[in-house]
Amino acid sequence: MPRSFASGVSAEALARAGVEVPQEPKRSKYGNVRAEYAGRIYASKLEARMAEHLDLMKLGGLVLDWTPQPVFDLGAGVSYIADFHVTYAKGQPRVIDSKGVLTDVFRLKRKFFEHLYGPLDVVTRVEELPTEGR
């Protein structure tokens, strides 16, 4: 169904007349909604909430530091971008990824990642975020 405005004029007619038509934001393939936290845009609301939670953990002394979007080389020109690399006050650093949908591509990349770098923590809710290193 063609999009029309309150005036009854269709978006197509406005475009033909040279009037710039505001575009509706594209919905992502898996339904995630981009969110902003501390001046940075995250791929999902879950990822933004995790960043906020990591900042709180840092203030509380559980986390020494964290980095968003670390890139890991999986070989053969393939890379994997995780959501966070977290250095905890206790234990080894962890790589954490938030996922709403576990796709086949993700499962394959996870196997390569874990073979090369060790465990990858997958979080589906903020409450699952680890509170200490391995």
The 8 nearest C-alpha neighbors of each residue, nearest first, counted from 0:
[[1, 2, 3, 9, 10, 11, 4, 8],
 [2, 0, 3, 9, 10, 11, 4, 8],
 [1, 3, 10, 9, 0, 4, 11, 8],
 [4, 2, 9, 8, 10, 7, 1, 5],
 [3, 5, 7, 6, 8, 9, 2, 10],
 [6, 4, 7, 3, 8, 9, 2, 10],
 [5, 7, 4, 8, 3, 9, 10, 13],
 [8, 6, 5, 4, 3, 9, 10, 2],
 [9, 7, 6, 3, 4, 12, 10, 13],
 [10, 8, 3, 12, 11, 2, 4, 7],
 [9, 11, 13, 12, 3, 2, 14, 20],
 [10, 12, 14, 9, 13, 15, 1, 2],
 [13, 11, 15, 9, 14, 10, 16, 8],
 [12, 14, 16, 10, 18, 11, 15, 9],
 [15, 13, 11, 17, 18, 16, 12, 10],
 [14, 16, 12, 17, 13, 11, 18, 10],
 [17, 15, 13, 14, 18, 12, 11, 19],
 [16, 18, 14, 15, 19, 13, 12, 20],
 [19, 17, 13, 14, 16, 20, 15, 12],
 [20, 18, 14, 17, 21, 13, 16, 22],
 [19, 21, 18, 22, 14, 10, 13, 11],
 [22, 20, 19, 23, 10, 24, 18, 14],
 [23, 21, 24, 20, 25, 19, 10, 2],
 [22, 24, 25, 21, 26, 20, 2, 10],
 [25, 23, 22, 26, 27, 21, 32, 33],
 [26, 24, 27, 23, 22, 28, 32, 30],
 [25, 27, 24, 30, 28, 32, 31, 29],
 [28, 26, 30, 29, 31, 25, 32, 33],
 [27, 29, 30, 26, 31, 25, 32, 100],
 [28, 30, 27, 31, 100, 99, 26, 32],
 [31, 29, 27, 28, 32, 26, 99, 43],
 [32, 30, 43, 29, 27, 33, 42, 44],
 [31, 33, 43, 44, 34, 30, 42, 27],
 [34, 32, 43, 42, 41, 44, 31, 40],
 [33, 35, 44, 41, 40, 43, 47, 32],
 [36, 34, 40, 39, 41, 38, 47, 37],
 [35, 37, 39, 38, 47, 40, 34, 51],
 [38, 36, 39, 35, 51, 40, 50, 47],
 [37, 39, 36, 35, 40, 41, 34, 47],
 [40, 38, 35, 36, 37, 41, 34, 47],
 [41, 39, 35, 34, 36, 33, 42, 38],
 [40, 42, 34, 43, 47, 33, 35, 46],
 [43, 41, 33, 46, 34, 40, 32, 31],
 [44, 42, 33, 32, 46, 31, 45, 41],
 [43, 45, 47, 34, 46, 48, 32, 33],
 [46, 44, 48, 43, 47, 49, 97, 125],
 [45, 47, 49, 43, 48, 44, 41, 97],
 [48, 46, 50, 44, 49, 45, 41, 36],
 [49, 47, 51, 45, 50, 46, 52, 44],
 [48, 50, 52, 46, 47, 51, 125, 53],
 [51, 49, 53, 47, 52, 48, 54, 46],
 [50, 52, 48, 54, 49, 53, 47, 55],
 [51, 53, 49, 55, 54, 50, 48, 56],
 [54, 52, 56, 50, 55, 51, 57, 49],
 [55, 53, 57, 51, 52, 56, 58, 50],
 [56, 54, 58, 52, 57, 53, 59, 51],
 [57, 55, 53, 59, 61, 54, 58, 62],
 [56, 58, 62, 54, 60, 55, 59, 61],
 [59, 57, 55, 56, 60, 54, 61, 62],
 [60, 58, 56, 57, 61, 55, 62, 54],
 [59, 61, 57, 58, 62, 56, 63, 88],
 [62, 60, 56, 88, 59, 57, 87, 63],
 [63, 61, 87, 57, 88, 56, 60, 64],
 [62, 64, 87, 88, 86, 57, 60, 61],
 [65, 63, 86, 62, 85, 57, 66, 87],
 [66, 64, 85, 84, 86, 83, 67, 63],
 [65, 67, 84, 83, 85, 69, 68, 64],
 [66, 68, 83, 82, 69, 84, 65, 81],
 [67, 69, 82, 81, 83, 80, 70, 66],
 [70, 68, 81, 80, 67, 84, 83, 71],
 [71, 69, 80, 79, 68, 81, 78, 72],
 [72, 70, 79, 78, 80, 73, 69, 112],
 [71, 73, 78, 74, 77, 79, 70, 76],
 [74, 72, 78, 77, 71, 111, 112, 79],
 [75, 73, 76, 77, 72, 78, 111, 71],
 [74, 76, 77, 73, 72, 78, 111, 79],
 [75, 77, 74, 78, 73, 72, 79, 71],
 [78, 76, 73, 75, 74, 72, 79, 71],
 [79, 77, 72, 73, 71, 76, 80, 70],
 [78, 80, 71, 70, 81, 72, 73, 77],
 [81, 79, 70, 69, 68, 71, 78, 82],
 [80, 82, 96, 68, 69, 83, 79, 95],
 [81, 83, 68, 96, 67, 95, 97, 80],
 [84, 82, 67, 95, 66, 68, 81, 94],
 [83, 85, 94, 66, 65, 93, 95, 69],
 [86, 84, 65, 93, 92, 83, 64, 87],
 [85, 87, 92, 64, 63, 65, 62, 93],
 [88, 86, 62, 89, 132, 63, 131, 61],
 [87, 89, 62, 61, 63, 90, 86, 60],
 [90, 88, 87, 132, 131, 91, 61, 133],
 [89, 91, 132, 133, 87, 131, 88, 92],
 [90, 92, 132, 133, 93, 87, 89, 86],
 [93, 91, 86, 85, 132, 87, 90, 94],
 [94, 92, 85, 84, 132, 95, 91, 86],
 [93, 95, 84, 119, 83, 120, 85, 96],
 [96, 94, 120, 83, 121, 82, 119, 93],
 [95, 97, 82, 121, 81, 122, 120, 98],
 [98, 96, 122, 123, 121, 46, 82, 95],
 [99, 97, 123, 100, 122, 96, 101, 121],
 [98, 100, 123, 101, 97, 29, 31, 122],
 [99, 101, 98, 102, 29, 123, 105, 97],
 [102, 100, 105, 98, 103, 106, 99, 104],
 [101, 103, 105, 104, 100, 106, 107, 98],
 [102, 104, 106, 105, 107, 101, 108, 100],
 [105, 103, 107, 102, 106, 108, 101, 109],
 [106, 104, 108, 102, 103, 107, 109, 101],
 [105, 107, 109, 103, 104, 108, 102, 110],
 [106, 108, 104, 110, 109, 105, 103, 111],
 [109, 107, 105, 111, 110, 106, 112, 104],
 [108, 110, 112, 106, 107, 111, 105, 113],
 [111, 109, 107, 113, 108, 112, 114, 106],
 [110, 112, 108, 114, 109, 113, 115, 73],
 [113, 111, 109, 115, 114, 110, 116, 108],
 [112, 114, 117, 118, 116, 110, 115, 111],
 [113, 115, 111, 112, 116, 117, 110, 118],
 [116, 114, 112, 113, 117, 111, 73, 110],
 [117, 115, 113, 112, 114, 118, 119, 111],
 [118, 116, 113, 114, 115, 119, 112, 94],
 [117, 119, 113, 120, 116, 94, 93, 112],
 [120, 118, 94, 95, 121, 113, 117, 109],
 [121, 119, 95, 94, 96, 122, 118, 93],
 [122, 120, 96, 97, 95, 119, 98, 123],
 [121, 123, 97, 124, 127, 96, 98, 128],
 [122, 124, 98, 97, 99, 121, 125, 127],
 [125, 123, 126, 127, 122, 45, 128, 97],
 [126, 124, 127, 128, 49, 48, 45, 123],
 [125, 127, 124, 128, 129, 122, 123, 49],
 [128, 126, 125, 124, 122, 129, 123, 121],
 [127, 129, 125, 126, 122, 130, 124, 49],
 [130, 128, 131, 127, 132, 120, 126, 93],
 [129, 131, 128, 61, 132, 87, 56, 62],
 [132, 130, 87, 129, 89, 90, 133, 61],
 [131, 133, 90, 91, 87, 92, 89, 93],
 [132, 90, 91, 131, 92, 93, 89, 87]]
